């Protein structure tokens, strides 16, 4: 499960918590059932949204608010009363730089959040076997917004009545003044709709905002973990970024919080939203990163690298194939290869190919061995797994069993480096983790495989941590480093391996 549990049966990831004292007994925090409004660092939903845009030098002006635009703001974003948006500001700034319009007409296209529902599994209608999560994506949504440099134009919007009237006034102005259109992908939400607000909140918790700019009482406790000075985070708490911790909140010594997540202000805090010093905000406005890093060049280079490396690897290891196939055939007959359904980008299933290293009825035997499982999380591992063939231990020791996966890389199912390919059953455990790891192709090797400590009862938490870290900070140079470290681990002395080094998960 995610570190932050949720109210209701439908959700799309980690959600805010309202408990001031994060209890370790629930592996994180749990949203309380009270009806008090959302509050973080003295801000409600709309105030938090506007403060985050302020950190980029952008003042949000809402229709009918009567707010006077500050002349020190770099840009003015014109929105409806409860409208929440996220989009690539650098893309918009670039359009304004080259076309020099007075008004930029924004059309923000949102694909909608990833959601899931939980279904009770009971084959005969009486015996309870467990829950299953069924994932889906909401339909695309669009919304209109306006971006301008002129304080006088922003004042017209602030004094307008209803949003429809304000939009018509802006269309009339756009005909009289230089204007330009921009259709961009992002996120559209409403502060008055709880589910919609939560979808925006998940996207808001990210590394691109300078939280210390509008919130002087907030500091970065560790990379990606922003904490109020009045919050109490006790030593021993495990915090996995990105996390925002509110005023007066208490995180206990045994708490585990896995981001993206928010711990709201304590109920008794008197924290107020700070006044924005717009002259100071201007220094931050060019240090911007898009909401979604649509770095097509990096993806193109990664795909070219995957094809070239996989082709070279298959040619280099070609002499190993007949030897491994013959050894499996002699010990346990056919089949030589084992294909298991795993999930790639977007949750699409594919057949992950490996040399077979276990007996043919491995899954039947596994059910009988479940009590001997030494792994936490969804994996299955035993030091002396009776299902593994003698030749299988050799193939696993040198990771020869995974060489056929380079065929999956050539077919576009996998990358050389990425999160470990997992079946749908394993991806049920943490929605936020699932959404992140399925945003990229799984890898033959990855950060978790080379960094895991195998400490007791922490392997699954490390799996989540390193997958999220890889997705957030992926680069071709990091991939090369992971490949080098993987090769080193394969050829180092067996005595250097930990007792559980042959853990391969739940399948052959």
C-alpha positions in Angstrom: 0.0 0.0 0.0 1.0 3.6 -0.4 2.4 5.3 2.6 -0.7 7.5 2.8 -4.0 5.6 3.0 -7.1 7.2 1.6 -10.8 7.7 2.3 -13.2 5.9 0.0 -12.7 3.1 -2.4 -11.4 5.1 -5.4 -8.1 6.9 -5.6 -5.1 7.6 -7.8 -2.1 7.7 -5.4 -0.8 9.2 -2.2 -3.1 11.7 -0.7 -2.8 14.4 2.0 -3.2 13.5 5.7 -4.8 15.6 8.3 -3.3 13.8 11.3 -0.8 15.9 13.2 0.9 12.9 14.7 1.9 10.4 11.9 1.4 7.0 13.4 3.9 4.3 12.5 1.3 1.6 13.1 -0.3 2.3 9.7 3.0 2.6 7.8 2.6 6.3 7.4 -0.4 8.5 7.8 -4.1 8.2 7.5 -6.6 10.8 6.4 -9.0 11.6 9.2 -12.7 11.6 8.8 -13.3 15.1 9.9 -14.7 17.8 7.5 -12.3 20.6 8.3 -10.9 22.2 5.1 -7.5 21.5 3.7 -4.7 23.5 5.1 -0.9 23.4 4.4 1.5 26.1 5.6 -1.4 28.4 6.4 -2.9 28.0 2.9 -6.2 26.6 1.7 -6.5 24.9 -1.7 -6.7 28.0 -3.8 -4.0 29.9 -1.7 -1.6 27.0 -2.0 -2.1 26.9 -5.8 -1.5 30.6 -6.1 1.5 30.6 -3.8 3.2 27.9 -5.9 2.7 30.0 -9.1 4.1 32.9 -7.1 7.3 31.0 -6.6 7.7 31.2 -10.4 7.1 34.9 -10.5 3.6 34.5 -11.7 0.7 36.3 -10.0 -2.7 34.5 -10.2 -5.6 36.9 -10.8 -9.0 35.4 -10.4 -12.2 36.8 -12.0 -14.2 39.0 -9.8 -11.6 39.0 -7.0 -10.9 42.7 -7.2 -7.2 42.0 -6.4 -4.9 44.7 -7.6 -2.1 43.2 -9.8 1.4 43.8 -8.4 3.6 45.6 -10.9 6.6 43.6 -9.7 5.1 40.3 -10.8 6.8 38.9 -14.0 3.5 37.5 -15.5 -0.2 37.4 -14.7 -2.2 34.1 -14.9 -5.9 34.8 -15.3 -8.1 32.1 -13.9 -11.7 31.4 -12.6 -12.7 31.5 -9.0 -11.8 27.9 -8.1 -9.7 26.9 -11.2 -6.4 25.1 -10.5 -4.0 24.5 -13.3 -0.5 23.1 -14.0 1.3 23.4 -17.3 4.7 24.0 -18.8 5.5 27.6 -18.0 8.8 27.6 -20.0 6.9 26.6 -23.1 4.5 29.6 -22.6 7.4 32.0 -21.8 9.2 30.8 -25.0 6.0 31.5 -27.1 5.7 35.0 -25.5 9.4 35.7 -26.1 9.3 34.9 -29.9 5.8 36.3 -30.7 5.8 39.1 -28.2 2.0 39.1 -27.6 0.2 41.2 -25.0 -2.1 38.2 -24.3 -1.4 34.5 -24.6 -4.5 32.4 -25.1 -4.0 29.2 -23.2 -5.8 25.9 -23.9 -4.7 23.4 -21.3 -5.3 19.8 -22.1 -5.5 17.4 -19.2 -5.4 13.6 -19.7 -7.0 13.1 -16.3 -5.5 11.3 -13.2 -4.9 7.6 -12.9 -7.6 6.1 -10.8 -8.4 2.7 -9.4 -11.2 0.8 -7.6 -10.8 -2.1 -5.2 -12.8 -5.3 -5.9 -13.3 -8.0 -3.3 -12.2 -11.5 -4.5 -14.6 -14.2 -3.3 -15.0 -17.1 -5.8 -17.8 -18.9 -4.1 -19.5 -15.8 -2.6 -18.6 -16.7 1.0 -14.8 -17.2 1.4 -12.8 -14.0 1.3 -9.5 -14.2 -0.6 -8.4 -10.6 -0.8 -8.7 -7.4 -2.8 -7.8 -6.6 -6.4 -7.1 -3.1 -7.7 -8.5 -2.3 -11.2 -6.7 0.7 -12.7 -8.2 3.2 -15.3 -7.5 6.7 -16.7 -10.2 9.4 -16.7 -11.0 11.0 -20.0 -9.2 14.1 -21.3 -10.3 17.5 -20.1 -9.6 21.0 -21.5 -9.7 24.4 -19.9 -9.1 28.0 -21.0 -6.7 30.4 -19.2 -4.9 33.6 -20.1 -1.3 34.7 -19.6 -0.3 38.4 -19.9 2.4 40.9 -19.0 0.1 43.9 -18.6 -1.1 44.8 -15.2 -4.0 46.9 -16.8 -5.2 43.8 -18.6 -5.1 41.8 -15.4 -7.1 44.5 -13.6 -9.9 44.2 -16.2 -10.1 40.5 -15.5 -10.1 41.0 -11.7 -13.0 43.5 -11.9 -15.1 41.3 -14.3 -18.2 39.5 -13.0 -18.7 35.8 -13.9 -16.1 33.8 -15.7 -18.1 33.7 -19.0 -18.3 37.4 -19.0 -14.6 37.8 -18.2 -13.6 35.3 -21.0 -15.7 37.4 -23.5 -14.0 40.6 -22.4 -10.6 38.9 -23.0 -11.6 37.7 -26.5 -12.5 41.3 -27.3 -9.2 42.5 -26.0 -7.4 39.8 -27.9 -8.8 41.1 -31.2 -7.6 44.7 -30.4 -4.2 43.8 -29.0 -1.4 41.5 -30.2 -2.3 38.0 -29.0 -1.1 34.4 -29.7 -2.6 30.9 -29.0 -0.9 28.0 -27.1 -2.3 24.5 -26.7 -0.3 22.7 -24.0 -0.6 19.5 -22.0 -1.0 19.9 -18.2 -3.5 19.4 -15.5 -6.9 21.1 -15.0 -8.7 20.8 -11.6 -11.3 22.5 -9.4 -10.7 23.5 -5.8 -14.4 22.9 -5.0 -14.3 19.3 -6.1 -12.4 17.1 -3.6 -11.4 14.4 -6.1 -10.3 17.0 -8.7 -8.3 19.0 -6.1 -6.5 15.8 -4.9 -5.5 15.0 -8.5 -4.0 18.5 -8.7 -2.3 18.1 -5.3 -0.5 15.0 -6.4 0.9 16.8 -9.4 1.8 19.8 -7.3 4.2 17.9 -5.0 7.3 18.0 -7.2 10.8 19.3 -7.5 10.1 22.2 -9.9 8.7 24.7 -7.3 10.9 26.9 -5.2 9.0 26.3 -2.0 11.4 28.5 0.0 10.5 31.6 -2.1 6.9 32.3 -1.0 7.1 30.4 2.3 9.9 31.8 4.4 9.1 29.5 7.3 9.6 26.3 5.2 12.9 24.7 4.6 14.3 21.6 2.8 14.9 19.0 5.4 16.5 16.7 2.9 16.3 16.6 -0.9 12.7 16.9 -2.0 11.3 17.0 1.6 10.0 20.4 2.5 9.2 21.0 6.2 7.7 23.8 8.2 10.0 25.1 11.0 7.2 24.3 13.6 6.9 20.6 12.4 8.6 17.9 14.5 10.3 15.1 12.5 11.9 12.7 14.9 15.1 10.8 14.2 14.4 7.4 12.7 11.5 8.4 10.5 11.9 7.3 6.9 11.0 10.0 4.4 11.0 9.3 0.7 10.7 12.4 -1.4 8.8 14.3 -2.6 7.1 15.2 0.7 5.6 18.4 2.1 5.2 18.5 5.9 2.9 21.1 7.5 3.1 23.5 10.4 2.7 21.8 13.8 2.8 18.3 12.3 4.6 15.5 14.1 6.2 12.6 12.3 7.1 9.8 14.8 10.5 7.9 14.9 9.1 4.8 13.3 7.0 6.5 10.6 7.4 5.7 6.9 6.2 8.3 4.4 6.6 7.6 0.7 6.0 10.5 -1.6 4.5 12.2 -3.4 2.6 13.0 -0.2 1.5 15.8 2.1 1.1 16.0 5.8 -1.3 18.9 6.5 -1.0 21.5 9.2 -2.0 20.4 12.7 -5.5 21.3 13.7 -4.4 23.8 16.4 -1.9 25.7 14.4 -2.3 29.4 13.9 -0.1 29.6 10.8 -1.2 32.2 8.2 -0.4 32.5 4.6 2.6 34.7 4.2 2.6 37.9 2.2 4.3 37.5 -1.2 7.2 39.9 -1.9 6.9 40.1 -5.6 10.2 41.9 -6.1 11.9 38.8 -4.6 9.9 36.4 -6.7 11.3 37.8 -10.0 14.7 36.3 -9.3 13.2 32.8 -9.5 11.1 33.2 -12.7 13.7 31.9 -15.2 14.9 28.9 -13.1 11.9 27.0 -14.4 11.3 23.4 -15.4 8.1 22.1 -17.1 5.5 20.0 -15.2 6.3 17.1 -17.4 9.8 16.9 -18.9 9.0 16.2 -22.5 12.6 15.7 -23.4 12.1 13.9 -26.8 15.8 14.1 -27.5 16.7 12.2 -24.4 14.1 9.5 -25.1 15.3 9.3 -28.7 18.9 8.9 -27.6 17.9 6.3 -25.0 16.0 4.2 -27.6 18.9 4.3 -30.1 21.2 3.3 -27.2 18.9 0.4 -26.3 18.8 -0.9 -29.8 22.6 -0.6 -30.3 23.5 -2.1 -26.9 21.0 -5.0 -27.2 22.1 -5.9 -30.7 25.8 -5.9 -29.5 24.9 -7.9 -26.3 23.0 -10.6 -28.3 25.8 -11.0 -30.8 28.4 -11.1 -28.0 26.6 -13.7 -26.0 25.3 -15.8 -28.9 27.7 -18.7 -28.1 26.2 -19.0 -24.6 22.7 -19.7 -25.9 23.2 -23.3 -27.3 25.2 -24.2 -24.1 22.5 -23.0 -21.7 19.7 -24.5 -23.8 21.4 -27.9 -23.9 22.0 -27.9 -20.2 18.3 -27.1 -19.4 17.2 -29.8 -21.9 19.4 -32.5 -20.4 18.4 -31.7 -16.8 14.6 -31.1 -17.2 13.6 -31.2 -20.8 11.5 -28.7 -22.6 10.6 -25.9 -22.6 14.0 -24.1 -22.8 12.5 -20.6 -22.5 10.1 -19.2 -20.0 7.7 -16.3 -20.8 5.9 -14.5 -18.1 3.3 -11.6 -18.5 4.8 -8.4 -17.2 3.7 -4.8 -17.7 5.5 -2.1 -19.7 4.8 1.6 -20.2 1.1 2.5 -19.6 0.4 -0.9 -18.0 0.4 -2.8 -21.3 1.2 -6.5 -20.9 4.0 -8.2 -22.7 5.8 -11.6 -22.5 9.1 -11.2 -20.7 11.4 -13.9 -22.1 14.0 -15.8 -19.9 15.9 -19.0 -19.9 13.9 -21.4 -17.7 15.6 -21.9 -14.3 12.9 -23.7 -12.3 11.1 -27.0 -12.5 8.0 -27.0 -14.8 5.4 -27.0 -11.9 7.2 -24.2 -10.0 4.0 -22.2 -9.4 2.2 -25.2 -7.8 5.1 -25.8 -5.5 5.4 -22.1 -4.6 1.9 -22.2 -3.0 3.0 -24.9 -0.6 6.2 -22.9 0.3 4.5 -19.6 0.9 5.1 -19.8 4.7 8.8 -20.1 4.1 8.9 -16.8 2.2 11.9 -14.6 3.4 11.0 -11.5 1.3 8.8 -8.6 2.3 6.4 -7.1 -0.2 5.0 -9.0 -3.2 8.2 -11.0 -3.9 8.9 -14.6 -3.0 12.4 -15.7 -2.0 14.0 -18.6 -0.2 17.7 -19.2 0.4 17.4 -22.8 -0.7 14.5 -22.7 -3.1 13.8 -26.4 -4.0 12.2 -25.3 -7.3 15.5 -24.1 -8.9 17.3 -26.4 -11.3 21.0 -27.1 -10.7 21.8 -25.4 -14.0 19.3 -22.7 -13.0 21.5 -21.7 -10.1 24.5 -21.2 -12.4 22.4 -19.2 -14.9 21.0 -17.0 -12.2 24.4 -16.5 -10.6 25.8 -14.9 -13.8 22.4 -13.6 -14.9 22.5 -15.6 -18.1 18.8 -16.4 -17.6 18.0 -12.8 -18.4 20.0 -12.5 -21.7 16.8 -13.3 -23.8 15.3 -10.1 -22.4 17.5 -8.2 -24.9 15.0 -9.5 -27.5 12.3 -7.7 -25.5 14.4 -4.5 -25.7 14.6 -4.7 -29.5 10.9 -5.2 -29.7 10.3 -2.1 -27.6 8.9 -3.8 -24.6 11.9 -3.0 -22.3 14.9 -0.8 -22.0 18.4 -1.9 -21.0 18.1 0.2 -17.8 14.8 0.9 -16.0 12.6 -0.4 -13.2 12.4 -4.1 -12.8 9.6 -5.6 -15.1 6.8 -6.7 -12.8 3.4 -8.4 -13.4 0.1 -6.8 -12.6 -0.1 -8.6 -9.3 3.1 -6.9 -8.0 2.0 -3.5 -9.3 -1.1 -3.6 -7.1 0.7 -2.6 -4.0 1.3 1.1 -4.3 -0.6 3.3 -6.8 1.9 6.2 -6.9 4.8 3.8 -7.4 2.9 1.9 -10.1 2.1 5.2 -11.9 5.7 6.3 -11.8 7.4 3.0 -12.8 4.9 2.5 -15.7 5.7 5.9 -17.1 8.9 4.4 -18.5 9.9 1.1 -20.0 11.1 -1.6 -17.5 14.8 -2.5 -17.7 17.0 -5.6 -17.9 18.8 -4.0 -15.0 18.1 -1.0 -12.9 18.9 1.2 -9.9 17.2 -1.0 -7.4 19.1 -4.1 -8.6 22.4 -2.4 -7.9 21.6 -0.3 -4.8 19.4 -2.6 -2.7 20.8 -3.4 0.7 18.7 -6.5 1.2 18.2 -5.5 4.9 15.5 -7.5 6.7 12.0 -6.2 6.1 13.1 -3.2 4.0 13.6 -4.6 0.5 10.1 -3.6 -0.7 10.5 0.0 0.6 13.9 0.2 -1.1 12.3 -1.1 -4.3 9.8 1.8 -4.3 12.4 4.3 -3.3 14.9 3.5 -6.1 12.3 3.1 -8.8 10.9 6.6 -8.0 14.4 8.0 -7.8 15.3 6.6 -11.2 12.2 7.9 -12.9 12.8 11.4 -11.5 16.5 11.6 -12.3 16.9 9.4 -15.3 19.7 10.2 -17.8 21.8 8.3 -20.3 24.9 8.8 -18.1 23.1 7.3 -15.1 22.1 4.4 -17.3 25.7 3.8 -18.3 26.8 3.9 -14.7 24.1 1.3 -13.7 25.2 -1.0 -16.6 28.9 -0.8 -15.4 27.9 -1.5 -11.8 25.7 -4.4 -13.0 28.6 -6.0 -14.9 30.9 -5.6 -11.9 28.4 -7.3 -9.7 28.1 -10.2 -12.1 31.8 -11.0 -12.2 32.8 -10.3 -8.6 33.6 -13.2 -6.4 30.7 -15.3 -5.1 31.9 -14.8 -1.5 31.1 -11.1 -1.9 27.4 -11.9 -2.5 25.0 -11.6 0.3 23.1 -14.8 1.3 19.9 -13.6 -0.5 21.7 -12.4 -3.7 19.9 -14.9 -5.9 16.4 -13.5 -5.1 14.6 -13.2 -8.4 11.0 -12.4 -7.4 8.0 -14.5 -7.8 8.6 -16.1 -11.2 11.1 -18.2 -13.0 
